[in-house]
Amino acid sequence: MSAAHSQPAASPAFSQRLALGTAQFGLAYGLNNEAGQPSLAATAEVLAAAQAAGLTLLDTAAAYGNSEARLGELVGGNPAFELITKLPAGPAAQVAQHLAEALARLRRPQLYGVLFHAFGPLQAQPDAWRALQAARAAGQVARIGASLYHPHEAEWLLAQGWDLDLVQVPYNVLDQRFAAVLPRLAARGVEVHVRSAFLQGLLLREPASLPTFFQPLAPKIKQLRNLTDEAGVPLPAALLLFAAYAPGVAGAVIGVDSVANLHENLGAASFLAAAESLRPALTTLAEPTDTFILPYAWPPRP
């Protein structure tokens, strides 16, 4: 915890609005990642600093390399942290088995949340949902839901009337596709978490350094920088606050690779008022071309 002592105190309300994404603890993750997967010691240092700052909700998945096992080793026995993981949908018995394996890796009897990692298999296999309902009833998990990629998936779930507690969706200055449905989910009592505030680092790139595929976005990224510069808000803070405080959103998942990066994210709280004044202008930067805002549609990294 000593790493945090020289830092300004984080806003408790803001810390509690954030979840720490842990894909990068188990994989070399992100468009701008040049360092690869962090060491176990570096991961432990980030987690200690997060706890010291009051950021204690961790987001992981069975698909994130050895992220679950690392978290089990480092914080499985630490009651300060609450955990969300994601599973593949399938037959009920398979879901129950996957959940049991995740609990074992995470060294936990209960989780804050379990999400299905993809909507398509869940829609095709409704028994998967019943398996999570049973796990919630048995006290293995407090909140159940799904990680979504397209607004029509949220619309389908709302139309079905499923008893969702939690969803996670992408949301950022360029990708505002879910803007209309998030308040409706919240009104149903669904806890909405947003991810990809920085669009895997794309929104932090200098316009001149954008890979060729993304060059058409250069004018919007320049405009984004101009707006935040004029408002005196650091670009990362503006991006994070835009996502974390969007209407209907309960919290944002952030990925960090160092303690310094964590503190930079936490420091965004001091710019909240200025960032909110930017929201109308930033809303106009929504990008309609899915191939630019959906990372699975991007060309492979060279």
N, C-alpha and C positions, 0 to 999 in steps of 0.2 A: 504494500500500500504506500510505501514511501515515495514511489514515483509520482504520486498525485499531489504530494504535499506542497510542491512549489507552484502548483497550478492554481488559477483563480477558482473559487468554488463554483461547481456546476449548478445550474438551476434544478432543484429536485423535481419540479413539475416537468421540465423538459427531459431529464434523464429517464423519467418514468414513461415518457411518450416514445422512447426509443427501444428497439430490440437490437441486439448485436447479432448480425448475420455471421455464420461460421463456415460458409463454403470455403473461404480462403484458408481456414485452419486445416482443411483436409485435402485441398486441391490447389494447384496453381491457377488462380481464378481472376478474371477481369481483363478488359482490353488493354489497360496500362500496366499490367503486372509484369515486371521484369525480374523480380527477385525470387519468384517461385513460391512454393509452400513454406510458411514460416516454421522455424524450429519449435519443438515442444516448449523450450524455455521462453522463447519470444511469445508464444501463445499464452503461457501462464502469466507473463508480465502484463499482457493486454487485459486478461481476465481480472487480475488483481486491481488494475487501475479502473476497470469498469465497475467493479464492486465498490471501490472507494468513492466513486462518483455517483453511486446509486443506480447505475444501469445494470439491471440484474435479470433481464429477460433475454434468453439466448434462443436463436432460431437456427435449426440444423435440419438434416435430412439423411436418410439412409444412403442416398445417392451421392453425398458429398465426400467421397473418398473415405478416409478414416476419421472424419470430423466427430462422429458420435463417440467413437472409442476414445478419442483424445479428451472430449468433454467429460466422459465418464471417469477417466483417470484424474482429470484436473479439478472438476467441480461436482462429481457425482454425489459426494458426501457433504457438499456445502449447501445448507438449506437457504442461504441468501439468494441463490440463483433459481429461476424457474425456466423450464425448457419447453420448446415447441419443436416437434420433428414432423417429417413428412414421409408418407409411405405410398407404395404403388397400390392402386385399387385392384381387386380380384375377388375370387370366391371368399365367403366369410371366414372359412377356416384358415385360408392363406393370410388374410388380413390379420386375424388374431395371432397367427404365428409370427408374422412380420413385426407386429407390435410387441410381442413378448421378446423377440430378439433385440428390438430397439431399446426396450426397457433394460435389458441385460447389459447392452453396450453402454448405455448412459448411467447404469448403476443407480436406477431410480425405481421406486414402487409406483410412482404416479407422475404424470406430466401435466404441465399447464395446458398444452394444446397438441393435437395431432391433426394434420391436414393430409388430404390426398394430394399427391404431387401433380397429378394431371386430371383434367376434367373428363376427357374422352373415355378412358377406361372406367371411370366412376359412373358415368351416364349409361354405359353398356352393362354395368354389373351392379345393380342396385343393392344386392346382398352385401356389398362392401360397406355401404352406409349403415346397414343394420349391425354389422360387426363393430363399427365405431360407437354406435348408440349403446350397444351392450357393454363396451369397454367403459364408456362414460357412466353408465348405471352401476358398474362394478367398482367405480372409484379409481380406475387406472388412469383416467384422463379427465380434466375438468372441462375442456372446450374442444369441440370437433368441428371440422369444416374442410375447406378445399383451397388449394392454391390455383388461381385462375389466370388465364392469359388473354381472354377476349370478353368483352362486355356481354355478348349473347349467352355466355356460360352463366354469368350472374343472373341474367334475366330468366334463364331456364330454372335455376334453383329457386328464385323468388316465386315463379309461377307454380312450381311443384309444392311450395310450402314446406320444404324440408326444415327441420329444426336445427339450423346452422347456428353455431356460436361464434365462429371465427372464419374470416377469409383473408387471403393475402393476394394482392394484385399489383401489377406494375403501375407506377404513376410518377411522372416527372414533367418538366416544362415542355418537352416535345411530345410526350405520350400522355395525353389527357383523355384517352378513349373512355375511361371509366367514370369521368366526372359526373355524368348525369345519374348513374346508378348507385354511387357510393352513399349519398344521403338516404336513399331508399333502403339500402341494406342496414344502415345505422338505425333507421326508424323501426326496423324489425327486431332490433336488439342484437344485431350481428356486430361483433368487434372487427373493424376493418384495419388491417395492416397493409401499408404500401411498401413496395420495394423498388429498387432501381432509380432512386432519386437522382443519381449521377449518370444513369444509363451506362453502367459498367465503365464509367470514366470518360465516356465520349464527350459529355458536356463540359468536362474540365480541360479538354484539349485546346491548344492554341489553334485558331482557324487555319493558319498556314501549315500546321503539322498534321492536318486531317488526312488519313489514307484516301486514296483516289475515290474509292467507293462512296465516301461520305462528303466529298467536296460540295455537292449540291446543298449541304446543310451549312456551309460556311457563312452565308449572309445572316442566318438566324443566330448562329453562335456568336458572330460579331455583335449583333444587336443585343443579345443577352448580356454580353460583357459590357457593352456601353451602358445599358440600363443599370446594371449592378454597380458599375464604377460611379455613375452619376449619383446614385443613392448612397454611396459610401458603404455598401454591404459587400463583404467578401463573396466571391462567386460560389464557393462551396456552401457557405451559410445560406445564401439566397436559395440555392437549389434544394437543400435539405428542408428548410422551413416551408418552401412552397409545397413540398410533398407532405410533410408531417402535419401541417395545419390545414390541409385541403378540406373543404366541407365534407362531413361524414367520416373522416379519418380519425381513428383512435391512436395510431402510432405508426412509426416508420422503422423499417429494418435497415440498418447501416452495416456496411462491411468495412473493417479497418485492418491494416497490416502492421500497425505499430502503436505504441502508447501515444506518441506525438500526434498521429493521425486521429486517434480516439479523442484526445483533448481538443483538437481542431474542430471536430464535429460537435462536441459538447459546448464549445464556446459560441456556437451559432445562436444560442439562446439570447445572447445580449443584443442581437440584431433583429429580434422578432418584430418590433413595431415598424421599423424601416422596411423590413421584408414584406410585411402585410400591405404596406402602402404600394409596393411594387406588384402585388398580385394581379390587378387588372391588366397591366401591361404585359406581364409574363404569360398570362392566359392567352394572349393573342399569338404566341409563338407555337401553339399546338401544330404538330406536323401530321398531315393526312396520309403520308406515304408509309404503309406498314413496313416495307422492307428496310426502312431506316430506323424504325423504333422497336422492332422485334428482333432481339439478338439472335434468335435461332434462324432468322432469314439472312443474317450477314454472311459474307464470304468467309471461308476459313482463314485464320491468321496465318501469315506466311511462316 
